[in-house]
């Protein structure tokens, strides 16, 4: 799992590639917290996430809550089927958690 920074429409987008699972959660958490401290917004493209488990869902929920508490923007521009499926299996509404009206890509 990794993030690629891309500039789009005057925003920095973090494109996630690979798995968001228990195995990557700790390092991804540190990366996202560091990124939030340096920026006023977190814009994620999750369309290339190949695997997502409940730890990944928890990480995304935590990122959204942290951004909101700090008065920052949290936006998701796309979500893969595995992200949508993991949230749905956890009994969550992906549109609410991702703060978006996205559907599985």
Secondary structure as the mmCIF struct_conf table of DSSP 4:
data_model
#
loop_
_struct_conf.conf_type_id
_struct_conf.id
_struct_conf.beg_label_comp_id
_struct_conf.beg_label_asym_id
_struct_conf.beg_label_seq_id
_struct_conf.end_label_comp_id
_struct_conf.end_label_asym_id
_struct_conf.end_label_seq_id
STRN STRN1 UNK A 2 UNK A 8
TURN_TY1_P TURN_TY1_P1 UNK A 9 UNK A 10
STRN STRN2 UNK A 11 UNK A 20
BEND BEND1 UNK A 21 UNK A 21
TURN_TY1_P TURN_TY1_P2 UNK A 22 UNK A 24
HELX_RH_AL_P HELX_RH_AL_P1 UNK A 25 UNK A 38
BEND BEND2 UNK A 40 UNK A 40
STRN STRN3 UNK A 41 UNK A 52
HELX_RH_AL_P HELX_RH_AL_P2 UNK A 54 UNK A 69
TURN_TY1_P TURN_TY1_P3 UNK A 70 UNK A 71
STRN STRN4 UNK A 73 UNK A 79
HELX_RH_AL_P HELX_RH_AL_P3 UNK A 81 UNK A 89
TURN_TY1_P TURN_TY1_P4 UNK A 90 UNK A 91
HELX_RH_AL_P HELX_RH_AL_P4 UNK A 94 UNK A 97
TURN_TY1_P TURN_TY1_P5 UNK A 98 UNK A 99
BEND BEND3 UNK A 100 UNK A 100
STRN STRN5 UNK A 104 UNK A 104
#
